[in-house]
Amino acid sequence: MTTGTEWQTAVGRNWAAVWPLTDRSFASLTQQLLDRLERLPGSTILDIGCGAGELSLAIARHRPRAKVIGIDISPDLVAAATERAGERALVNFTVADAAQWSQPSFAPDLLVSRHGVMFFDQPEAAFAHLAAIAAPGAALAFSCFRDRKLNPWISQLAALLPAEAATPFDPLAPGPFAFADPARVEAVLLAGGWTDIAFEPLDFAYVAGLGPDPVADAAAFFQRIGPAAAALRALAGSPAYEPFLARMAAWLEENRSGETVAFPAAAWFVTARRA
């Protein structure tokens, strides 16, 4: 489980430092999200857990007259997003907790998120708050990971961890797979005041490494974010450190195809409407 404090500090800094690589890993998913968001009207848009701003900026390019606000609890990610936005007057990024944020003059008619809603400590209350600040009839659309076993980029990697660096998996804890169960997500959204809830499975390629040495590229990526990064910090100075790196490199080589290391990944595209 990654806590809010970690996103505000070390984890957020790490993600901000490698945002081109995280954008690359989600590129196929992002395009699928944009294709589906075209079906939804909206000119006042809130991006929840905006990260380094890729989805916010892509939406702004597709809807040049829309006002877009991206919020994230990581100051480092918001700083990266703000720098990327440049002089775009209608796109703004703010350091805030989506479960509490509001702006009196801003009632979003479209709320979006690319994998940013699974980290709420109290998801029912968070979605109730989002419904309360949204415009009447506002649409909600977000992506979240499906079952962990359908995402070998993390499930197989976690299996490589030595016992001293492994942590028990809690499917209900805030984290990447907290919204894998559609029944739980539907219950959360209904309790938060959302209706017309629908789920669409999305499959995409999670790109971890590219170039002439994609294994080294992927290894460097996983050493910055995800369970391998946490494990390596825990194993620093341990005899298990180098053997784990070797196992990870061999696993990445098994998933190499030419100049690419990529894994199948599975997500939900969830839509709902303010009740």
C-alpha positions in Angstrom: 0.0 0.0 0.0 1.3 3.5 -1.0 0.2 6.1 1.5 -0.8 9.7 0.8 2.3 10.8 2.7 4.5 8.8 0.4 2.8 10.3 -2.7 3.4 13.7 -1.2 7.1 12.9 -0.7 9.4 10.1 -2.0 7.0 8.3 -4.3 5.7 11.5 -5.9 9.3 12.7 -6.5 10.2 9.4 -8.1 7.2 9.5 -10.4 7.8 13.1 -11.3 11.4 12.4 -12.1 10.4 9.7 -14.7 7.1 11.0 -16.0 8.1 10.5 -19.7 8.6 6.8 -18.8 5.3 6.5 -16.9 3.5 8.2 -19.8 5.2 5.8 -22.1 4.0 2.8 -20.1 0.4 4.0 -20.2 0.4 5.4 -23.8 -1.9 2.7 -25.2 -4.3 3.0 -22.4 -4.3 6.8 -22.6 -5.3 6.7 -26.2 -8.2 4.3 -25.4 -9.3 6.7 -22.7 -9.3 9.7 -25.1 -11.2 7.7 -27.7 -14.0 7.0 -25.1 -14.0 10.4 -23.6 -14.9 11.8 -27.0 -18.4 10.3 -26.4 -18.9 12.4 -23.3 -19.8 16.1 -23.3 -18.0 18.5 -21.0 -16.4 21.9 -21.0 -15.5 22.2 -17.3 -13.3 19.2 -16.6 -11.7 18.0 -13.4 -8.8 15.5 -13.7 -8.5 13.5 -10.4 -5.0 12.4 -9.4 -3.6 14.1 -12.6 0.0 13.0 -12.0 2.3 14.8 -14.4 -0.7 16.0 -16.4 -0.7 13.8 -19.5 -4.5 13.2 -19.6 -5.3 16.8 -18.7 -3.2 18.2 -21.5 -4.4 15.7 -24.0 -8.0 16.6 -23.2 -7.2 20.3 -23.5 -5.8 19.7 -27.0 -9.0 17.9 -28.0 -11.2 20.5 -26.4 -9.4 23.8 -26.8 -12.3 25.9 -25.3 -12.7 23.7 -22.2 -11.5 24.7 -18.8 -9.4 21.9 -17.3 -8.2 21.6 -13.7 -5.9 18.8 -12.7 -5.4 18.0 -9.0 -2.9 15.8 -7.3 -1.5 15.4 -3.8 2.1 15.3 -5.0 3.7 18.8 -5.2 6.4 17.3 -7.5 4.0 15.8 -10.0 1.9 19.1 -10.0 5.1 21.0 -10.7 5.9 18.7 -13.6 2.4 19.1 -15.0 2.5 22.9 -14.6 5.8 23.1 -16.5 4.4 20.9 -19.3 1.3 23.1 -19.6 3.3 26.1 -20.4 1.2 29.1 -21.2 -2.1 27.3 -21.7 -4.5 29.7 -20.0 -7.4 27.2 -19.7 -5.4 24.4 -18.0 -4.4 24.7 -14.4 -2.8 22.2 -11.9 -3.3 22.3 -8.2 -1.8 20.5 -5.2 -4.9 19.1 -3.4 -6.7 16.1 -2.1 -9.6 15.3 -4.4 -11.6 14.0 -1.4 -11.6 17.6 0.0 -10.8 20.0 -2.8 -13.4 22.5 -4.1 -13.4 25.8 -5.9 -16.6 27.8 -5.6 -16.5 29.0 -9.2 -15.8 25.6 -10.7 -18.5 22.9 -10.9 -17.1 20.2 -13.2 -19.5 18.7 -15.8 -17.0 16.0 -16.6 -14.7 14.3 -14.0 -11.9 12.1 -15.3 -9.0 10.1 -14.0 -6.3 7.8 -15.4 -5.6 5.4 -12.6 -5.9 8.1 -9.9 -8.9 7.1 -7.9 -7.8 3.9 -6.3 -5.8 5.5 -3.5 -8.6 7.1 -1.5 -8.5 6.2 2.2 -12.3 6.5 2.4 -13.5 6.1 -1.2 -17.3 6.4 -0.4 -16.7 9.8 1.3 -14.4 10.9 -1.5 -16.9 10.1 -4.3 -19.7 11.7 -2.3 -17.6 14.9 -2.1 -16.9 14.7 -5.8 -20.6 14.4 -6.5 -21.3 17.3 -4.2 -19.0 19.7 -6.1 -20.0 18.4 -9.6 -22.5 20.1 -11.9 -26.0 18.5 -12.1 -25.9 15.5 -14.4 -22.1 15.5 -14.5 -20.3 12.5 -16.0 -17.6 10.6 -14.3 -15.1 8.5 -16.3 -12.0 6.8 -15.0 -9.7 3.9 -15.6 -8.4 1.5 -12.9 -6.6 -1.9 -13.0 -8.5 -5.1 -13.2 -7.4 -8.3 -11.4 -3.8 -8.3 -10.3 -3.3 -11.7 -12.0 -4.2 -10.1 -15.3 -1.3 -7.6 -14.9 1.9 -9.7 -14.9 4.1 -6.6 -14.9 3.3 -6.4 -11.2 2.1 -9.9 -10.2 5.1 -11.7 -11.7 7.5 -9.1 -10.4 6.1 -9.4 -6.9 6.6 -13.1 -7.1 10.3 -12.5 -7.6 10.7 -10.6 -4.3 12.6 -12.3 -1.5 10.5 -13.0 1.6 12.1 -10.2 3.6 11.0 -7.6 1.0 7.6 -8.9 0.2 4.4 -7.4 1.7 1.0 -9.1 2.0 -1.4 -8.1 -0.7 -4.6 -6.6 0.6 -7.2 -6.2 -2.2 -9.1 -3.6 -0.2 -6.2 -1.4 0.8 -5.8 1.9 -1.1 -3.4 1.1 -4.0 -3.3 0.1 -7.7 -5.7 -2.8 -7.3 -8.2 -1.4 -4.8 -10.8 -1.0 -7.6 -10.2 -4.3 -9.4 -13.6 -5.8 -8.2 -16.5 -4.2 -10.1 -19.0 -5.1 -7.4 -16.9 -3.1 -4.9 -16.6 -0.1 -7.2 -20.3 -0.1 -8.0 -21.1 -0.1 -4.3 -18.6 2.7 -3.6 -20.1 4.8 -6.4 -23.7 4.2 -5.5 -22.9 5.1 -1.9 -21.2 8.3 -3.1 -24.2 9.5 -5.1 -23.4 8.2 -8.6 -25.7 6.2 -10.9 -25.8 4.7 -14.4 -22.6 2.9 -13.6 -20.9 0.9 -16.4 -17.7 -1.1 -16.8 -15.8 -1.8 -20.0 -12.6 -3.9 -20.0 -9.6 -2.4 -21.6 -6.5 -4.4 -22.5 -3.2 -2.6 -23.3 0.5 -3.1 -23.6 2.4 -1.9 -20.5 5.7 -0.7 -22.0 8.5 -1.0 -19.5 11.6 -0.7 -21.7 12.6 0.5 -25.2 15.7 1.0 -27.3 18.9 -0.9 -28.1 19.0 -2.3 -24.5 15.4 -2.5 -23.4 16.1 -4.8 -20.5 18.4 -2.3 -18.9 15.9 0.5 -19.7 13.1 -1.5 -18.0 15.3 -2.5 -15.1 16.1 1.2 -14.4 12.4 2.1 -14.7 11.3 -0.6 -12.2 14.1 0.5 -9.8 12.4 3.9 -9.6 8.7 3.0 -9.2 6.6 0.0 -8.2 7.3 -3.0 -5.9 10.8 -3.5 -7.2 11.8 0.0 -6.1 10.4 -0.5 -2.6 12.0 -3.9 -2.4 15.4 -2.6 -3.4 15.2 0.1 -0.8 14.3 -2.5 1.8 17.2 -4.8 0.7 19.9 -2.2 0.6 23.0 -3.8 2.0 21.4 -7.2 2.2 22.9 -10.4 0.6 19.6 -10.7 -1.3 20.0 -7.4 -3.2 22.1 -8.6 -6.1 20.3 -11.9 -6.6 17.0 -10.1 -6.8 18.4 -7.7 -9.5 19.6 -10.8 -11.4 16.2 -12.5 -11.2 14.5 -9.3 -12.4 16.9 -8.9 -15.3 16.3 -12.5 -16.4 12.5 -12.0 -16.2 12.7 -8.8 -18.2 14.8 -10.7 -20.9 12.0 -13.3 -21.1 9.6 -10.5 -21.9 11.8 -8.8 -24.5 10.8 -8.6 -28.1 13.5 -6.9 -30.2 13.9 -3.4 -28.8 10.9 -3.6 -26.5 10.1 -5.0 -23.1 6.3 -4.9 -22.7 3.7 -6.8 -20.7 -0.1 -7.4 -21.1 -2.1 -5.1 -18.8 -5.8 -5.1 -18.0 -7.9 -2.2 -16.8 -11.5 -1.1 -16.4 -13.0 1.9 -18.0 -15.7 3.0 -15.6 -18.4 5.6 -16.3 -21.1 7.0 -14.1 -23.4 10.0 -13.7 -24.2 12.2 -10.8 -27.4 11.0 -9.3 
